[in-house]
Amino acid sequence: MNLRSIIFAAVLAAAAAAAAASGQTRPSAESRPTGPAVAVYRNAAGAGREAGVARYARVVTGSLDRLGIRYELLEDKAVGAGGLAGMKVAVLPLNPVLPKDAAAAMGTFVAGGGKLLVCYHLPKPLGGLLGLRLGGAIDGADGRLDAISFQGREDRKKVLARQHSWIARTLIAAGKTKVVGRWVDKSGKATTAAAVTRNKNGYFVGHVLTGHDPAGTDRLLIEMLGQLWPDAWKRVYAHRLSRLGKLAGLGGPAEIAAAARANAGESPRAKPVKALLSKAEGLARDAKAIMRYGDAITAAETLDQAQQAYLRAYAASLQGRPGELRAVWCHDPAGVRGWTWDQAMAALAGGGFNTAIVNMLWGGGAAYPSRLLPTIEKARGRDLLAECAAAARKHRIALHVWKVNWNLGWQCPKPFREKMLQAERLQRDARGKVVNWLCPSDPANRKLEADSMLEIVGKYPVAGIHFDYIRYPNASACFCRRCRERFEAACKLEVKSWPGDVRSGELKDKYLQFRRDNITALVAEVAGRARKVKPTVLISAAVFWNWPSARDRIGQDWRLWIEKGYLDFVCPMQYTTSAAEFERRTKATSGWVGGRVPLAPGIGATLGLTPDEVLRQVLVARKHKTAGFVLFDYNTTLADDCLPILRLGATADKSVWAAPRRGKAPAAE
C-alpha cells in the first residue's frame, strides 16, 4: 500500500466517522437537491432607514449563487403571508424594520423548526428568538473590525472572513446563546469583541456581510448554513461537481487539461502543469469516494481543492507577454489594508505588475501636504504620496497619481465644502439641489483642478498623472445660475426657460457641447502645462467605455482627447462579469482609440469576478492586442486571491512596460 492509499483510507475512515457523528447517511433519491430551502428576506419596509437593504441582500444572494444553494428572495408581504413555509433557514441580511405580519411569521417559522441567520439589526421578536440583546455601537474606523474569526463545530477549522467593517453592534448574549465568532483587527490580532452568536434557533452577526472578501464570505456563510441545515453541504457538493474544471471559459476537466498541456507544450512549464493536473484528477476521485460514505462536507471541500488545482494548472501553463502595461488602480491612498506601501509595492512587483495608479487627491482633499487642497483625515501628519513614491521607486513600479476630478469626495473637510458652497462653486441639479462636485464651467474651479495636478508633477517623482471622474456626474447637472450666465455669454444668446430649454428644448445640443468643452478644457490645460514642467510625464484617464454615450450623458469626449494628443494612454472602465461582454467592449474601445495611443482596458477584478474570470478577461485583452490592462481595485482580495493566480504564468515574466514615445506636445487651449 503506497502513502497516498494509506492517507486516503484514513480520510474515508474519518469521513465515515464524521457522517455517523453528524447523522448524515449516504445520499438517496430523497436527499438529492430539490427546491429552495433558504429564504433571503429583503426588507423593503426598512429601506427608508437603511439605504443598503437591497445591496446587502445582493451580497448574500451572490454568495448563495456561488455556493450553488438555491434560495427564494422574499419581500415583506410575502414573508407576512406565509412565504417561509417549507423553508429550512431564513437569512435577514439587513432588516431594520419588521412589519407586524412579518414579525409574527418569524415566530411561527422558528416554532415550526425553522432557523434564522440575522445580521446587524434585531427588531422584535428576533432578540428573544436568538437569546440576544444589542448594546452600543463599535466604531471600526481604527481597523478593529477588519475580519470575523468564526468557529463552527469543534472539529471544523476556524473561518476568517475579511469584512473591513466600519461599525458593528455590541452583542450581549443571554441564556444558552454562545459567542462563536470574534472580531479581528487589521493587524490580524483577535479582539475580545463578539462578532457572531449562536443558539438553538440560529446565528446573529454583529454587522452586515460586506462582500469585501467573496471567498471568505462564502466560507462563513456555508459554515453557518451547514450547521443550521446539514443538507446545505450536499447542495454545495452537487454544485461543485457540476462546475469542476469549468474555469476561464473552459468546459470541464478534459478541456482544461487539454488546454493546459497544449499551452505548456515542451517548455519547462510542462512538468509542474502535469503534476497539478494529476493532483486535481486524484482529488476529484477522492471527493466522489468520500461522498459515497455520506460525508458531504469533506467531499465538497475536496472538490474545491480539485478545482483550485485545475485552476493553478491552467494558470501555470500560460506565459507572459513582455512589454505590456500591467497595472492596478488603488483607491486607498494608504494602500492595501494592513500593509505598508513597501509591502504593497513588493507584492505588485513579485506578481509581475509594473504600474500602480493610486488615488491621492480629490476635488476637495489631498493625501499629502498640499498648498491648494485640505489634507484628508487619513493623511493627518503623513505624506502618503511620498511614502508611496518611495516604495514604488524601490520596487521599480511606475507610479501614476490618480485624481478624482471635480467630485469633492466623502473625505472632504466640511469647512472646505462650506467655502465652495458659499462661493457658488458647487454644481446644482435641474431642481436646484446642490451636488457635491465643483462646477466645471467656473474658471476658479478649473484653475484649482489643474494647479493641484501640476503641483504633483512638479513636487513628486511620478511617472504620470491620471484623470478620473473627468466628467459631469450624470445628465442632471450642472444647471447652476452661473452655468446659465456662462453658457449665454459663450453662445451669445439668451435662455428664456432655464433649465428646460437646455435639457430638452432647442438649445439642448448647444448645451451638451458647452459641457463637453468645459471638461475638455481641463484635460487640454493639464496636458500642455504638465509636459512643460516634466516632458516625460504620461497623461492618462479612466473613462466610461461607451464613448458615444459618455460624450452626451456626462460630457466626456475622450476620443477627441486622443485625437488632439492630450492623452498618452487611455483606460476605459470595461467592468462586467461577462467575458463575452468584455470582449464586445474591447472591440468597441479599440475602434474608437484607433491605434492612436495605447489602450489598457479596465477590469473590475474585485467587483464580482473570481480569479479565473479575471484571468480570462486578461487573455481577452491580449487577444485584441491591447497595450495591457488595469485591475480595479488593489485591495486584500486582489492581493490574496488574484495576484497569486496571475503570477503563475500570465504575469510571470515581470517585464517593464514599453511606455509610448510622444511626439510634439500639444499647446493648452
N, C-alpha and C positions, 0 to 999 in steps of 0.2 A: 504494500500500500504506500503510495507516494504522499508527500507532505500535503499537497492540495486535497487529496482524498480524505486524509485524516482531518484536516480543517473543515472540509465540507460535511463530513459525518458529524463533527461536533456541532456545526451550525444547524443541521437537521434535528439533532437531539435537542438543542436549545429551542428550536422552533416548535417542536412538539410539546416541550415543557411549557413554553410561553403560551401556546394555544390552549393547553389544558388549564393553565392558571387563569387565563382571561375568559374562559368559557367558549372560545372560538372552536368551530368544527370545520371539517372540510367543506369547501363551497358546494352548495347544492343548487338545483334549479331555482328553489325558492329564495336563496340568498343572493342571487345574481342581481346586479344593478337594475332597478326598475325606475319608478317615478321619483320626483324630488322628495327628499326627506328634510331638507333645510329650507327655512323661510328667512329671507332678508327683509327686515321691516324698515322701509323708507318713510320717515316720519314727516309728511308734508305739513302737519299741524305745527311742527316745531321749526319749520324753515324760517319763519319770521324772527325767531330768537337766535338761531344758529344758521348762518349762511352756508355752512359746509355740509348740511344734511345730505344733499344729493351726491356731493363729492366723495364723502367717506363711505356712503353706500356703494359707490363705484369701486373704491379700494377693496372692499370685501368681496363684491361680486367678481372683480378681476382676479382676485386670489382663488376664489372657488372655481372659476373657469380654468385657471392654470392647473389646479389640482384635479380637475375632472369631476367635481362634485356638482350634481345638478341641484338647482335651487329654484324657489319661487320668490319673485320680488313682489312684496305686498305693500300697499299703502294703508293709511289709517282705516278707511272704510272697510276694506277687505279684511283686515285683522278684526275689527269690531264685529263683522258679520260672520265670523267663524272660519276665516281663511286659514287658521293654524291647524285645523282638524287634520289628523293623519300625519302631521309633521313630527319629526323627532327633536329638532333643535330650531329655536328662533334666535336669529342674530340681530341685535339692535346696534348698528354702527354709531349712530349719533341721534338720540331720541330725547330731546329736552322736554317734550310735552306729550302726554298720553291722553287722548280724548277718553271720555268716560267709558264708552263701549269697548275701546281697545284695552283700557286698563282692566276691565272686568274679564276680557278674553285672555289676558295674561294669567290671571289667577286660575281660570278654568283650564288653560293649557298645562300649567305646571301641576295642578291637581290630578290631571289625567296622565301624568308621567312625562310630559314634555320638559325639555331642558332649555336653559337660557344662556346666551353669551352676550353680555351687555357692556357697552363702552361709555365711559365718561359721565353721563347723566343717569340719575337714579330716581325718576318720578315714581310716585306711588302706583302700584304696590310693590315695585321691584326691590326696594330696600329690604322689606320684610321677607320676600321670597329668597333673596340672596344672603340674608343674615348680615347686613352691612349698613353702615351709615357713612356719610361723607363729612369730612372736616374741611378745613380751608384749602386754598389753592397752593400748589407747589410751583414756584417760578423756575422755569428751565433756562432762563437767559444765560446763566453761568455754565451751562453744559451738564448739569447734574441729571438731566432726563434724556441722555443720549441713546440708551438702549434698554430693552427689557430682558432680564435673565429669568427664564421660566423653567420650572421643574414639574413635569407631569408625574407619571408613575415613578416609583423609586428605581425601577430597573431601566428607566429611559434616561438618555443623556440630556443635559440641560440644553435649552434652545436660547440663542442670543439673537434677538431681532432688533436691528437698528431702527430707532424711532425719530431721533432729532426733535423730540417734543419740546414745546415752548411753555407748556403749562400742564399740570396734572392735578388730580384730586387726592387729598389725604384720605386713606381708606381705614376705617375703624371697624374691624371685624367683631362680630358677636356670636355667642353660642359655639357651634361646631364649624363655623366658617374659618378657613385657614388661608394664610398668605402663601401663595405658591409661585410668586414672581416678584422680583425686586428691580428697582431702577439701577442702572449702571451709568456712571458719568463718562464724559468724553475721554478721560484718561484710561478707561477700561476698568475702573475700580467699582465694585459693587457697593451700593449705598444701603442704608437701613430702611429706606422708604419703600413701602409696599406698592407694587405696580399691578399685581393680579391676585385676586382671591377666588376661593372655590368653596362651595358647599354642595349638598346633595342635589340642589336644583340647577347648579350651573356656575359660570365664571363671571367675574366682573373685572374689567380692565380700566385702570385709572386715567387713561387718555384715549383718544381715538387711535385707530390703527392708521398711521400716517401714510404708509406706502412708500417711504423713502428707500426701503430695502425690500423689494418684492420677494426675493428668495427667503429672507428671514421672516417676512410676514406670512408667507406660505407655510413655513415650518411651524411657526407659532400657532397659526390657525388650525392646522391639521392635528397638532398635538392636543389642542383643546377639544376640537370636534371629535377626535378619536376616543377621548375619554368619556365624552357625553353620549356618543353614538358609535360603538366599535365598528359597525359595518362601513363607516366612512372610509376606513383603510382599504376595504375591498373595492370601493369605487376608485380610490386613488390607484390601486394596483391595476385595475382594468384599464384605466385611462393611460397609465404609463406604458402598459404593454402595447396598447394601440398606437402610441406615439414613438415607440422605440426606433431609434435610428432615423426618425423624420426630423432632420436638422438642416438648417441653412438651405431649405428648399429641396432637399433630397428625400427620396420616397421610402426609406426603411433600411434595415441592416445591410441587405445585399447591395443596395445602391450606394450607400455611404461608404461601404468597404471598397467597392469598385472604384469610386471616385478618389478615395484616399490613396489607394495603391497606384492609380494612374497618375495622380499629381506627384507622388513621391518618385515614381519611376525607379531608376537605378541609383538615385542620389543618396548621400549619407542619411537623408531623412527616412529612407525606406525601412531601416531596421527598427527604430523606435515606433514608427507608424504600425508596422506589423505586430509589434508587441502589444500596443494599445488595442488594436483590433482583436487580438487573441484574448486579451483581458475582458473586453466588452462582451465577446461571444460567450466566454465562460461564465461571467456574471449573469448574463441573461438566462443561461441554462440553470444556474443555481437558483435564480429567483423563481422560475417555474416549478422546480422541485420543492422548494420551500413552501410555495403556495399550496402544493398538494397536501402538505401537512397542516394546512389551515392557518399558518402564521402570516396573515396579510400584511402586518406591519413590516416584518423583516423582508418579506418578498417585495413589497413596494419600495423599500429603501434600497434593496439590492438592485432593482431595476433602475433606480435613479443613478446608482453608481455605474451601471452599464451604460446608461445614456451619456453620462459625463465622460466615460472612456471613449465612446464613439465620437463625441464632440472633440475631445483632445486629439484623437487620431486624425480626424479630418483637418482640424486647425493646424496640426503639426505637419501635415502633408503639403501645405501651401508654402509658397516662397514670397519674399518681399518684393517690392517694386522700388528699386533705387531711385533716389532723387525726387520722390513725391512729397507733397506737403502733408504731414501727419500732425494734426493739431487738435487741441481741446479748447473749448470755451470753459472758463471757470468763473462762475457768477459771484463767488465769495472772495472778497479781496484778501481774506486771511488764508485762503487755500482750502485744502481738504480738511474737513473737521477732525480735530485731534492730532493733526500733523503740523510740523513746521514747514515753511516754504522749502527748506533744504530737502526734507523728506519727500515732499510732493514733486519737486523737480527731479530728484533722483529716481523716483518711481516712473515718471514720464520717460526719462532717458533710458532707463532699464527696459521699458516697454517698447522702445523703438520710435518714440514720438520725438519730433524735432521743434515743435512750435506750441506756445501757450498764449492764448488770447484771454487776458484777465481783466475783469471788470473792476476798475479802480476809481471811477468817478461817474457822477450822475448830473442831471441838471441842477440839483440842489445840494450836492455834497461831494467830498473827496476823502479817500482813504490814506491821505498823506498830507503833510503841511502845505497848503495851497494859499497863495496870496489873493486868490479870487473866489474860492468856494469855501464854505464852512466844513470843518472836519466832522465826519460821522462818528457816532459814539464808539463803534468798534475799534476805531483807529486812534482814540484819545491817547496821547503820549507816545505814539508809534508812527513810524513811516512804513506802512505796509508795502508801498510800492518799492521803496529802497530794499526792503528785505526780499521781496520777490525778485527784483532785478539782480541782486547779488547771487541768489540761488540759481537763477536761470543762466547767468554767465558761467557759474561754476560747473554746471552740468551741460553746457553747450546747447541750451534750449533758447530759441529765438523768442523774445518777449514782445508781444504786441499788446498795447494797452487799449482796453475797450471802454468807450464812454457810452453810457445811456444818455442819448441826446434829448434835450427838451424836458423829459419826464423828471420831476423833482426827486422821485424815489421815496420809498417808505421810510428811509433813514434821514430824510431832510430835516434839519433842526427847525423847530417851529418859528423862531424869530426870523429866519431867512424867508420862510414861506410867507409870513405876515408882511414882510418888507416887499416881496414881489406882488402880493395881493393889493397892498395899499398903492403901489405904483402902477397898478393896472397892467402888469406884465404877464399875468396868467391867462390861459385860454378860457373861453366860455363856450358852452354848447348852444344849440339852437334855441333852447328855452332860457338862456342866460345864466345857467348854473356854472359855477366855477369848476374848471378841470385843472388838476394839479400838474399841468405841463406849462412850460414857458411858451409864449406866443411867438411863432417863427417870423411873423411879419414885423416884430418890434426890433429896430436896429440895435438897441441896447442888449437885447437877448442874444441876437446873432453874434454880437461882439463878445459877450460873456462865453458863449459856447465855443467860439473859435479861439479866444485867448486861453481858455482853460486847457484846450487840447494842445495848443502851441507851447504852453507852459511845460508840459511833459516832455515834448520833443527837445526843448532847449535845456532841460534840467536833468533828465534821466537817460541812462544808456539803453534805449529801447530800439528794437528793430522796426517797429511800426506803430501806427495808431489806427484804431478800428471804430468805425461808426456803428452804433446800434440805436434802435428807436429813431432812426433818422427819417422821420415821417410825422404825420399827424396821428393822433390816437385812433381815429376812425372817421367815418364820413360826417359825423355830427359835431365837428369842431374844425377850426375855431371861427366863432361868429361874434367876437367881442366888438365893441364900438370902434376901437382903434383899427381893427381889421377893415371895418367899413370905410373909415376915412382913408386908409392907405390904398385900398382897392379902388376907390373912386378917384384918388389922385393918380394912381398908376395907369388907370384906363381912361382917365379924363371923361368921366361920366357921373351921373347921379343915380343912386339906387333908390327907387321910390318905395319899395316894400322890402324891409330887411328883417330876417334873412331869406324870406320866401323867394324873392327874385333870383338869388344866387344858389339856392338849394334845388329848386325845381323849375324855375322860370327861365326867361330868355337869356339871363346872364350866367346860367349855370356853367357853361363851358369856359367862359372867361374866368370865372372864379376858380374852377378846377386848375386852370393854368396858373393863376395867381398863387395858389397853394403850392403847386409844383415848383414854381420859380423861387418861392421862399425857401424851400428845402434845398433845392439845387444850389442856391447862392451860398449856403453854408459849406456844402461839400466843395464847391469850387474855391472858396476863400481858404479853407483849411489846407486843401491840396497845394495851392500855389504858395502860401506862406510857409507851410511845413517844409517843402522841398528847398526853399531858400535857406531855412535855418539848418537843415540837415539833408543834403542831396540824396543820401542813401535811404532815407526813411521810406517805408512802404505804407501806402494808404489803402485801406480795405473797408468793407462794410458787410454787415449781416443784413440781408434784405428778405422781404417776403418773396417767396419763389415765383408767384404768379405775377409777372411784370405788368401785363395789361390791367389786371385788377388793381394792383398796388398803385399804379400810376394815377388812376382816378380816385380810388377809395381813400387812400392815405397820402397822396401827393408824393409818392416815392418813384421817381422816374429813373430807376437805376441803370437801364440800358443806355440812356442819354449820358449818364456819368461815365460809363465805359467808353462811349463813342468820343466824348470830349477829352478823355485821357485823365480824368480826375482820380480814378481808382487803379491800383496796381494789381489787385485781385479781388474777387467777389465771392461771398459765401451765402448763397441762397439757403434759407432755413426750410429744408425739404422734409420736415418732420412728419412721419407716417409710420404706422406699424406694418404696412403692406409693402413687400419688396416690389411687387408689380407697380404699385402706385409710385414708389420711389423711383423706379426706372422711368416711368412716364414723365415725372417731374424733371429728372436728369436730362432726358431728351429735350424737353421744352427749354430749360435754362441754358443748355448747351447751344441751342439755336439762337436764343436772344443774345448770349455772350458773343457768339460768332467767332470764337478763337482770338478775340482782340486782347483779352487778358486771361490769366489763369483762373479756372473755375474750381472751387473747392466746396462741394455740396455739404450742407449741414445735416448731420444725422442725429435724431433725437434718441440717443443711446439710453438715457435714463428717463425717458418719457413713455415707458411701457414696453420697451424692446428687451428680449432675452439676449444673452451673449451671442448665441448662434445667429440671431436675427441681425444684430449689429454687424457681425462678420459678413453676413450675406449682403448687406447694403454696401459695405466697403468694397466687396467684389463687384457689385453692380457699378459703383462709381469708377472702378478700374476698367471695367468692360467698355465704358464710354469714354475712356482716355481723358478723364478729368485730371487736373493737376494734383489732386489729392482729396482730402476730406477733413471735416471738422466735427468732433463729437461734442455733444452737449449732454451733460454738464459734468465737469471734473469734480466728482464728489466721492464718498466712500464706496458707493455702489459701483461706479465706473472703475475705481481703482482696484477694488477687490474682485469684481466679477468679470468685467470686460477685458481689462488690460492683460490679465494672465492668459486669456484665450488668444488674443491678437498676437501677443509676443511669441507664441509657439511657432508661428510661421509667417503670418501676413505682415507683421512689422518687425520681423526678427533681424533684418539686415542693419537696422539702426543708422541709416544714411541721413545726411542732412538734405534740406530742401534746396533744389536748384532754383533759387528765387529769380524773378524776372528782372531783366535789364531794361530800364526805362529809357525812352527817347527824350526828346525835348520836353521839359516841364511846362505845363500849361500855365498861362497867367490867370490870376484871380479875376473873376468877373464882378 
